[in-house]
Amino acid sequence: MTENFSQFALSCRQRVDSALDHYLPEQSDPTQLLTAMRYSLFNGGKRVRPILAYAAALAINPKVDLAEIDPIACSLECLHSYSLVHDDLPAMDDDDLRRGKPTCHIAFNEATAILAGDGLQTLAFELLLDAKAPAELKLQLVRQLANASGAKGMVLGQAIDLAAVDKQLNLFELETMHRYKTGALIRASVAMGAIAAGASNEQLNTLDGYAAAIGLAFQVQDDILDVTADTATLGKQQGADIARNKPTYVSLLGLETAQTKATELHRQALAALDIFAEQASYLRQLADYIIQRAS
C-alpha cells in the first residue's frame, strides 16, 4: 500500500470503529449477547467493506461529508461480522480461529454465537433506518443491503458452498458461488457509498463492474493465501479449505494459474475506473491492496 492509501485506510478504520463503539457501547450485559456482538465486531477486522463505501462516495463526490457514510460503513461491517460468526459455527465451516482469536462460539458458546450473529444482522438494518438521510435514500440502501446479503446474495453463496463440499465444480460454477458468497456484499459496499454521494445510473453501472472484479479477486487471493500463508499470518487455520475438501481456485486451476487469474481480475477492476479521474484513486489503490495482501 502507498503511504497515502495507508493513511486513508487507517482513517476509515478509525471512523468506523468509533461509530460502531457509539452504536454498540460496552454496557452491563448479564446475557453476554452484547458482549459477544462486540467481540465479533472488534476482533481485528480489516474493514474492507466500509473502506470501499467511503472510497466509492469520494469517487462520486470528493467533497462528500464522510459522516453521512458512517452509518452505511457500520451497517456493512455489522452484516459482514454476522456472516463470519455464522460461517464459523460447527454446522457450517466449524472454525476455531478467526483473525488469530477464538471464534465467537469458542469464546462464548454456540447458542450465544448464533444470537450474536442474529443481533448484528438486524443492527445493520437498524443503523440504515436510523441514519439522518431522506426516506427514499434509506429505502435504496436497505434494498441494496438486503439483496446482497440474503437468499439472492451472500446467503445463497454460502448454501452453494456447503452443497459443493466433496464435489468438483467447474470454473463457471465456482465463480457463480463466489459472486454471491463474497462478491455480493462487496458490490453492495461500493454501490451504497456511491448512491449516498449522489451517483448517476451510469456511474453505478461502471462502479459495479469494478466491484464485481475485485469481489472475485478477493476470493481468489483468499484461496491463494490458504495454501501459501501460515496459520499465524492468516489468523485462521492454514489449509482449512483443503482439509474440508472444499473447491477453491487453487484446487481447480493450480497455484500459478490462480495467481494469473487474480492479476487479470485486478486489471479488469482498474479498467472499469477509466471514466473516473483522480477522485477514484482510493478505489484503484484498494484494488491493489486486495491482490497484494498477505492475510
C-alpha positions as CSV (number, residue, x, y, z in Angstrom):
1,M,0.0,0.0,0.0
2,T,1.1,3.5,-0.7
3,E,1.5,5.8,2.3
4,N,-1.4,7.9,1.0
5,F,-3.7,4.9,0.9
6,S,-2.4,3.5,4.2
7,Q,-3.4,6.8,5.9
8,F,-6.8,6.8,4.2
9,A,-7.5,3.2,5.2
10,L,-6.4,3.9,8.8
11,S,-8.6,6.9,8.9
12,C,-11.6,4.9,7.6
13,R,-11.0,2.1,10.2
14,Q,-10.8,4.7,13.0
15,R,-14.0,6.3,11.7
16,V,-16.0,3.1,11.6
17,D,-14.6,1.8,14.9
18,S,-15.5,5.0,16.7
19,A,-19.0,4.9,15.2
20,L,-19.5,1.2,16.0
21,D,-18.4,1.9,19.6
22,H,-21.1,4.6,19.7
23,Y,-23.8,2.4,18.3
24,L,-22.9,-0.6,20.4
25,P,-21.2,0.6,23.5
26,E,-19.9,-1.5,26.3
27,Q,-22.6,-2.0,29.0
28,S,-23.8,-4.3,31.7
29,D,-24.7,-7.5,29.9
30,P,-25.8,-10.5,32.0
31,T,-26.8,-12.5,28.9
32,Q,-23.4,-11.9,27.2
33,L,-25.2,-11.2,24.0
34,L,-24.0,-7.7,23.5
35,T,-20.5,-8.7,24.7
36,A,-20.4,-11.4,22.0
37,M,-21.6,-8.9,19.4
38,R,-18.8,-6.5,20.3
39,Y,-16.3,-9.3,20.5
40,S,-17.1,-10.2,16.9
41,L,-17.1,-6.6,15.7
42,F,-13.8,-5.6,17.4
43,N,-11.6,-8.5,16.7
44,G,-9.1,-7.0,14.2
45,G,-11.1,-6.9,11.0
46,K,-9.6,-5.1,8.0
47,R,-12.8,-3.1,7.4
48,V,-12.5,-3.6,3.7
49,R,-16.2,-3.1,3.0
50,P,-16.5,0.2,5.0
51,I,-13.4,1.4,3.2
52,L,-15.0,0.6,-0.1
53,A,-18.1,2.6,0.8
54,Y,-16.1,5.6,1.8
55,A,-13.8,5.4,-1.3
56,A,-16.8,5.0,-3.6
57,A,-18.5,8.0,-2.1
58,L,-15.4,10.1,-2.7
59,A,-15.1,8.8,-6.2
60,I,-18.6,10.3,-6.9
61,N,-18.2,13.5,-4.8
62,P,-14.7,14.3,-3.5
63,K,-16.4,16.9,-1.1
64,V,-18.9,14.5,0.4
65,D,-19.2,14.6,4.2
66,L,-17.9,11.2,5.3
67,A,-20.1,11.5,8.4
68,E,-23.0,10.8,6.1
69,I,-21.4,7.5,5.1
70,D,-20.6,6.3,8.7
71,P,-24.0,4.6,9.2
72,I,-23.5,2.8,5.9
73,A,-20.0,1.7,6.7
74,C,-21.1,0.4,10.1
75,S,-24.1,-1.4,8.7
76,L,-21.8,-3.2,6.2
77,E,-19.4,-4.2,8.9
78,C,-22.2,-5.5,11.2
79,L,-23.6,-7.5,8.3
80,H,-20.1,-8.9,7.4
81,S,-19.3,-9.7,11.0
82,Y,-22.6,-11.6,11.4
83,S,-21.8,-13.7,8.4
84,L,-18.4,-14.6,9.8
85,V,-19.8,-15.6,13.2
86,H,-22.3,-17.9,11.5
87,D,-19.8,-19.3,8.9
88,D,-17.5,-20.3,11.8
89,L,-20.2,-22.4,13.5
90,P,-19.9,-26.2,13.8
91,A,-22.8,-26.7,11.4
92,M,-21.1,-24.5,8.8
93,D,-17.3,-24.3,8.5
94,D,-16.6,-25.4,12.1
95,D,-13.6,-23.0,12.6
96,D,-11.8,-22.4,15.9
97,L,-9.9,-19.3,14.9
98,R,-10.9,-16.0,13.3
99,R,-8.2,-13.3,12.9
100,G,-6.0,-15.1,15.3
101,K,-8.5,-15.2,18.1
102,P,-11.1,-17.9,19.2
103,T,-14.2,-17.8,17.1
104,C,-17.3,-16.5,18.8
105,H,-18.8,-19.9,19.5
106,I,-15.5,-21.0,21.1
107,A,-15.1,-17.8,23.2
108,F,-18.7,-17.9,24.4
109,N,-20.9,-20.8,23.3
110,E,-22.8,-21.9,20.2
111,A,-26.2,-20.6,21.2
112,T,-24.7,-17.2,22.1
113,A,-22.8,-17.1,18.8
114,I,-26.0,-17.7,16.8
115,L,-27.8,-15.0,18.7
116,A,-24.9,-12.6,18.4
117,G,-24.9,-13.1,14.6
118,D,-28.7,-12.5,14.6
119,G,-28.2,-9.3,16.6
120,L,-25.5,-8.0,14.3
121,Q,-27.6,-8.7,11.2
122,T,-30.6,-6.8,12.5
123,L,-28.4,-4.0,13.8
124,A,-27.1,-3.5,10.3
125,F,-30.6,-2.6,9.0
126,E,-31.4,-0.5,12.1
127,L,-28.4,1.7,11.5
128,L,-29.5,2.4,8.0
129,L,-33.1,3.2,9.0
130,D,-31.9,5.5,11.8
131,A,-29.5,7.4,9.5
132,K,-30.1,11.1,9.0
133,A,-31.0,10.8,5.4
134,P,-34.1,11.2,3.2
135,A,-36.5,8.3,3.4
136,E,-36.1,7.5,-0.3
137,L,-32.4,7.2,0.1
138,K,-32.7,5.0,3.2
139,L,-35.0,2.6,1.3
140,Q,-32.5,2.4,-1.6
141,L,-29.7,1.5,0.9
142,V,-31.8,-1.1,2.7
143,R,-32.8,-2.7,-0.5
144,Q,-29.2,-2.9,-1.7
145,L,-28.0,-4.5,1.6
146,A,-31.0,-6.9,1.8
147,N,-30.5,-8.1,-1.8
148,A,-26.8,-8.5,-1.3
149,S,-27.0,-10.4,2.0
150,G,-30.0,-12.7,1.7
151,A,-31.1,-15.6,-0.4
152,K,-30.3,-13.6,-3.6
153,G,-26.8,-12.9,-2.5
154,M,-24.4,-13.9,0.3
155,V,-26.6,-16.5,2.0
156,L,-27.2,-18.1,-1.4
157,G,-23.5,-18.3,-1.9
158,Q,-22.9,-19.9,1.4
159,A,-25.6,-22.5,0.6
160,I,-23.9,-23.3,-2.7
161,D,-20.6,-23.5,-0.9
162,L,-21.9,-26.1,1.7
163,A,-23.5,-28.1,-1.1
164,A,-20.2,-28.2,-3.0
165,V,-18.2,-29.9,-0.3
166,D,-16.6,-33.1,-1.8
167,K,-17.8,-32.2,-5.2
168,Q,-15.8,-31.0,-8.2
169,L,-17.0,-27.6,-9.6
170,N,-16.0,-26.2,-12.9
171,L,-14.7,-22.6,-13.1
172,F,-18.1,-21.1,-14.0
173,E,-19.8,-22.8,-11.0
174,L,-17.0,-21.8,-8.7
175,E,-17.2,-18.1,-9.8
176,T,-21.0,-18.2,-9.5
177,M,-20.7,-19.3,-5.9
178,H,-18.2,-16.6,-5.0
179,R,-20.1,-13.9,-6.9
180,Y,-22.8,-14.5,-4.3
181,K,-20.8,-15.5,-1.2
182,T,-18.1,-12.9,-1.3
183,G,-18.8,-10.6,-4.2
184,A,-22.4,-9.6,-3.5
185,L,-21.6,-7.7,-0.3
186,I,-18.5,-6.1,-1.8
187,R,-20.6,-4.9,-4.7
188,A,-23.2,-3.5,-2.3
189,S,-20.5,-1.7,-0.4
190,V,-19.4,0.2,-3.5
191,A,-23.0,0.8,-4.6
192,M,-24.2,2.1,-1.2
193,G,-21.4,4.5,-0.8
194,A,-21.9,5.8,-4.3
195,I,-25.7,6.1,-4.0
196,A,-25.3,8.1,-0.8
197,A,-23.0,10.5,-2.6
198,G,-25.5,11.0,-5.5
199,A,-24.2,8.7,-8.2
200,S,-25.9,8.5,-11.6
201,N,-27.1,5.2,-13.0
202,E,-24.2,5.3,-15.5
203,Q,-21.7,5.8,-12.7
204,L,-23.3,3.0,-10.6
205,N,-23.1,0.6,-13.6
206,T,-19.4,1.5,-14.1
207,L,-18.6,1.1,-10.4
208,D,-20.4,-2.3,-10.3
209,G,-18.0,-3.6,-13.0
210,Y,-15.1,-2.6,-10.7
211,A,-16.7,-4.1,-7.6
212,A,-17.6,-7.4,-9.4
213,A,-13.9,-7.8,-10.4
214,I,-12.4,-7.0,-7.0
215,G,-15.1,-9.2,-5.4
216,L,-13.8,-12.2,-7.3
217,A,-10.2,-11.1,-6.9
218,F,-10.7,-11.0,-3.1
219,Q,-11.8,-14.7,-3.1
220,V,-9.1,-15.8,-5.5
221,Q,-6.5,-14.2,-3.2
222,D,-8.1,-15.8,-0.2
223,D,-7.7,-19.2,-1.8
224,I,-4.1,-18.5,-2.7
225,L,-3.3,-17.4,0.8
226,D,-4.9,-20.6,2.2
227,V,-2.1,-22.6,0.7
228,T,0.8,-20.0,0.8
229,A,0.5,-18.3,4.2
230,D,0.9,-19.9,7.6
231,T,-1.8,-20.0,10.4
232,A,-0.2,-17.2,12.4
233,T,-0.3,-14.8,9.4
234,L,-3.7,-15.8,8.2
235,G,-5.3,-15.6,11.7
236,K,-7.2,-18.8,10.9
237,Q,-6.2,-22.4,10.3
238,Q,-3.9,-22.7,7.2
239,G,-5.1,-25.2,4.6
240,A,-8.6,-25.4,6.1
241,D,-10.4,-25.4,2.8
242,I,-8.2,-28.3,1.5
243,A,-8.8,-30.2,4.7
244,R,-12.6,-29.9,4.2
245,N,-12.3,-30.9,0.5
246,K,-13.9,-27.6,-0.5
247,P,-13.5,-26.4,-4.1
248,T,-11.1,-23.5,-4.5
249,Y,-9.5,-21.6,-7.3
250,V,-6.1,-23.2,-6.4
251,S,-7.5,-26.7,-6.3
252,L,-9.3,-26.1,-9.7
253,L,-6.7,-24.1,-11.5
254,G,-3.4,-24.7,-9.7
255,L,-1.5,-22.1,-7.8
256,E,0.2,-20.3,-10.7
257,T,-2.9,-20.1,-12.8
258,A,-4.9,-18.8,-9.8
259,Q,-2.3,-16.1,-9.3
260,T,-2.7,-15.2,-13.0
261,K,-6.5,-15.1,-12.5
262,A,-6.1,-12.6,-9.7
263,T,-3.9,-10.4,-11.7
264,E,-6.4,-10.4,-14.6
265,L,-9.3,-9.5,-12.3
266,H,-7.2,-6.7,-10.9
267,R,-6.6,-5.4,-14.4
268,Q,-10.4,-5.5,-15.1
269,A,-11.1,-3.6,-12.0
270,L,-8.7,-0.8,-12.9
271,A,-10.0,-0.7,-16.4
272,A,-13.6,-0.2,-15.1
273,L,-12.5,3.0,-13.4
274,D,-11.1,4.6,-16.6
275,I,-14.0,7.1,-16.8
276,F,-13.2,8.5,-13.3
277,A,-10.4,10.9,-12.6
278,E,-8.1,11.3,-9.6
279,Q,-11.0,11.1,-7.2
280,A,-11.2,7.3,-7.8
281,S,-7.5,6.9,-6.7
282,Y,-8.5,5.2,-3.4
283,L,-10.6,2.6,-5.3
284,R,-7.6,1.9,-7.5
285,Q,-5.3,1.5,-4.6
286,L,-7.8,-0.7,-2.8
287,A,-7.8,-3.0,-5.8
288,D,-4.0,-3.1,-5.5
289,Y,-4.3,-4.0,-1.8
290,I,-6.8,-6.8,-2.4
291,I,-4.4,-8.8,-4.5
292,Q,-1.2,-7.8,-2.7
293,R,-2.4,-8.5,0.9
294,A,-0.7,-11.3,2.9
295,S,-3.6,-12.2,5.2
